[in-house]
Amino acid sequence: QIVLGVQKNGLRPAWPQGQLPELQHLYLKCVEQDPDARPKAKEVVQLLTQIEMDLRSELKAAHKQAQQVVSAQQAMVVAAAQVAQ
C-alpha cells in the first residue's frame, strides 16, 4: 500500500516541524513526483554547501553579538565596582 501511495498519490514523509526551511525546500525538490524535476547530485551538493555557508555566517554573527554583550556587561561590572570603592 505504501509503495502504491508513493507511486500513484505522491505520498511522502512529512517534514518535521522546527527544521530549517532551506532544508525543507531542498527535500521537497528531491522528492518531486517527476524524477526529471528532481535536482541532480551536483545541484544538491551546491545547495547543501550554500546552506552550510549561510548557517556558518549566521552563527558567526550571533557569536560576535554575544561577545559584545558580554564585554558590555563586564564593563558595567567594572564601573560599578569602581563606584562602590
C-alpha positions as CSV (number, residue, x, y, z in Angstrom):
1,Q,0.0,0.0,0.0
2,I,2.8,2.4,0.8
3,V,4.5,1.8,-2.5
4,L,1.3,2.5,-4.4
5,G,0.7,5.6,-2.3
6,V,4.2,6.8,-3.2
7,Q,3.9,5.9,-6.9
8,K,0.3,7.0,-7.6
9,N,-0.6,9.6,-5.0
10,G,2.7,11.3,-4.3
11,L,2.8,10.1,-0.7
12,R,5.9,11.4,1.0
13,P,7.1,11.5,4.7
14,A,6.0,14.7,6.5
15,W,8.7,17.2,7.1
16,P,9.5,17.6,10.8
17,Q,8.4,20.9,12.4
18,G,11.1,23.3,13.5
19,Q,13.7,22.3,10.9
20,L,15.5,24.6,8.6
21,P,13.2,25.9,5.8
22,E,16.1,25.8,3.4
23,L,16.5,22.0,4.0
24,Q,12.7,21.6,3.7
25,H,12.8,23.3,0.3
26,L,15.6,21.0,-0.8
27,Y,13.8,18.0,0.5
28,L,10.7,18.9,-1.5
29,K,12.7,19.3,-4.6
30,C,14.3,15.9,-4.0
31,V,11.0,14.1,-3.6
32,E,9.3,15.6,-6.6
33,Q,6.9,13.1,-8.3
34,D,8.6,13.7,-11.6
35,P,12.2,12.3,-11.5
36,D,13.2,14.8,-14.1
37,A,12.2,17.7,-11.8
38,R,14.5,16.5,-9.1
39,P,17.8,18.2,-8.7
40,K,21.0,16.4,-9.9
41,A,23.5,15.4,-7.3
42,K,25.8,18.3,-8.2
43,E,22.9,20.8,-7.5
44,V,22.2,19.0,-4.2
45,V,25.8,19.4,-3.1
46,Q,25.8,23.1,-4.2
47,L,22.6,23.8,-2.3
48,L,23.8,22.0,0.8
49,T,27.1,23.9,0.6
50,Q,25.3,27.2,0.4
51,I,23.0,26.3,3.3
52,E,26.1,25.4,5.4
53,M,27.9,28.7,4.5
54,D,24.8,30.7,5.4
55,L,24.5,28.9,8.7
56,R,28.1,29.5,9.5
57,S,27.7,33.1,8.7
58,E,24.7,33.4,10.9
59,L,26.4,31.6,13.8
60,K,29.5,33.8,13.4
61,A,27.3,37.0,13.6
62,A,25.4,35.6,16.6
63,H,28.7,34.8,18.4
64,K,30.1,38.2,17.7
65,Q,26.9,39.8,19.1
66,A,27.1,37.6,22.2
67,Q,30.7,38.6,22.7
68,Q,29.7,42.3,22.5
69,V,27.0,41.8,25.1
70,V,29.4,40.0,27.5
71,S,32.0,42.8,27.0
72,A,29.4,45.4,27.8
73,Q,28.3,43.5,30.9
74,Q,31.9,43.2,32.1
75,A,32.4,46.9,31.6
76,M,29.3,47.6,33.7
77,V,30.6,45.4,36.5
78,V,34.0,47.1,36.5
79,A,32.3,50.5,36.5
80,A,30.0,49.5,39.4
81,A,33.0,48.2,41.3
82,Q,34.8,51.4,40.9
83,V,31.8,53.5,42.1
84,A,31.5,51.2,45.1
85,Q,35.0,52.0,46.2
